[in-house]
Amino acid sequence: MNDLNRAIGDISSIRMQVARSTEFRGYGPATLAATGLFAVAAGAAQALWLPDPAGHVSTYLAIWIATAVVSAALIGTQMRARTHRVHSGLANEMIFMAVEQFLPAAAAGTLLTFVLARYIPGVVWMLPGLWQIVFSLGVFSSCRFLPRPMLAAGAWYLFTGLACIALAGNRALSPWAMAVPYGTGQFLVAGVLWYSIREAEDEE
């Protein structure tokens, strides 16, 4: 029985090693582009219905947290279906690896939001920039199993996050301080994935 358990453990380790050395193709370009459109729509909604975000921080947070949750749910649902189709036998390992890479950044962003909103509301204007910087770290962490040009998307989010913080004060709560970085960034991510998929298909 011990030999059987050891063999099962060895097989599992081998599968994880293979997964870690395989380029992840579970993210769909169209889905990532759709999340960029969600960001633009959320920015337009904020511009239309929330002209004073600094005076209604809870509403501001609700708009962007809801957008993030919907986007994450869409990406997660599509990623699971696509990974089982593209990676077949290694699907579970590939999904675990993708979540493992991005989860620390997502957790850090969530905790930052809670702490600043709950204990230091006067600096909530920093959240858009911090969200983008934390998101860039998640992208950089995921680049080890994504196409190399994805580094450009990580650099974009890092740059826009720093630019948002440089705005300082309530200007950083402008709807376009979120809509433009995430709209453009997600389209950039979608473009990199689309090009990578086309390139892989041509090689096959």
N, C-alpha and C positions, 0 to 999 in steps of 0.2 A: 504493500500500500504506500509506503514511504517512497519507493522508487517511482510509482505512478504519479504521486503528488509532485515529486521532483521533476519528472519529465514534463508534466503539465506546466509547472512553473518555468521551465526552460523554454518551452514553446511560446509561452506568453511573453517572455523577455525578448525572444527572437522577433516576435511579431511587432513589439514596440520599437525595437531597433530598426526594423525595416520601415516602419511608419515614420520614424524620425528622419530617415534618410530619403524619404519620398516627398516630392513637391505636392503640397495640398491643393487640390482642385475642387474643393467643396463649396467655395464661394462663387455664386453666380453673378456675372457682371450686371445683368438687368436688375437684380435685387439690390445690389449696392447702389446703382444709379437711382433706383426708386427711393432709397433712404436719403439721397441728396435732394431729391424733389420734396421729400417730407420736411427737410430742414428749411428749404426755401419757403414752403407753405407755412411753416410755423413762424418764420420771420415775418411774412406778410400778415399773418393773423395778429402777431404782436404789434406790428406797425399800425394796424387798423383799429384794434380794440384795446391796446394798452399803451397809450402815448406817454404815460409816466411810470415806467417800470420800477424806478427807485422808490416810488410811493406805494407800490403794490408788489412787493418782492415775492410774496407767496404765490400770486398769480403768475408772475414771471417764471418762477421755479416750476410751477405746475405745467406751464406750456412746454418747457424744454425737457422736463423729466418725462412727461407723457410722450413727447416725440422720441426720446431715447428708448423708452420701453417698447413702443410700437415698432421702432426700427430694429431693435434687438430681437424681438419676437419674430419678425418677418425673416431676418437673417438666419436665426436659429432654426426655424421651421424649414426654410429652403435648404440650408446647409445640411441638415440631417437627411433630407430626401436626396439631394444631389450627391452627397458623399456615399450613400448606399448604392447609388447607381454607378458612380465613377470609380470608386475604390473597392467596391464589392466586399471581398473577403477581409479587407483591412479597415472597413468602415468605422467600426467602434473605436479602434485604436486611433484613427485619424481624427475623429470627432473629439476624443479625449484630449489629444495633443493640441488641437486648435483652441479648445476651451481653456486648457491649462496655460497656454501662452497669454491669452487676453484677460483671464479672470483677475489676476492681481491688479491690473490697471483699472478694471471696472470696479473692483472693491475699493481701491484707493479713491477713485472719483466719487463713489457713493458716500464714503466716510468723510471726505473733504466737504462735500455739500452739507451733510448733516451738521458737522462741527461748526462751520462758518455761519450757516443759517441760524443755528440754535444758540451759539455762544458769542459770535462776533458779527452780528448783522451789519455793522458799519462797514465791513470790508467785503460784503457779498458781491460788489462790483468786480472783484477779482475772479469770481467763479468762471465766467466764460473763458478767460485766458487759461485758468488752471485746468478746466475740462479739456481744452484742446491740447495742452501740454501732456496731461495724463494719457489722453487718447493717442498722442504721438508715441508715447512709451509702449503702449500696447501694440501699435503698428510695428515699431522697431523690433519688439520682442518676437512678433509673428514672422518677421522677414526671413528668419532662418529656414522656414519651409514654404515660403511664398516666392514668386518671381523677384529677382534682384531689383528691378526698377521700382518695386514697392517702397524702397528706401526713400524715393522722392516724395511719396505720400506722407511718410513719417516726418520728413524734413518740413513739408508744407504745414502740417499741424503744429509742429514745434515753433515755426516762424510766426504763424498767425496767433498762436497762444501768447507768445512774448509780445507781439504787437498789441494785442488786446490789453494786456497788463500795462503796457506803455501808455495807452490812452488815459489811464488813471481816472478814477471817479466814475460818475454815473454815465459818462459817454460809453464806457465799456458794456453797458447794459442795452445799447442800441440793438434792435433786432438784426441788423446786418452784421454785427460783430459775431453773431452765431450763424446766420443764414449763409453769408458769403464763404466763410471758411469751411463749413461742413458741406454746403452745396457743391462747391468747387472740389473739395477734397474727396468726397465720395464719387464724384464723376471721374476724378483722376484715378482712384482705386479701380473703378469699373473699367476704365480704359486700359489700365495695365493688365487686368485679368483677361479682358477680351483679347488683347494682343497676344498674351501668353497662350491662351486656348487656341487661337488661330495658328500660332506658330507650331504648337504641339500637333495639331491636326495635319498641318502641311508635312511635318516630319514623318508622321505615320503613313 
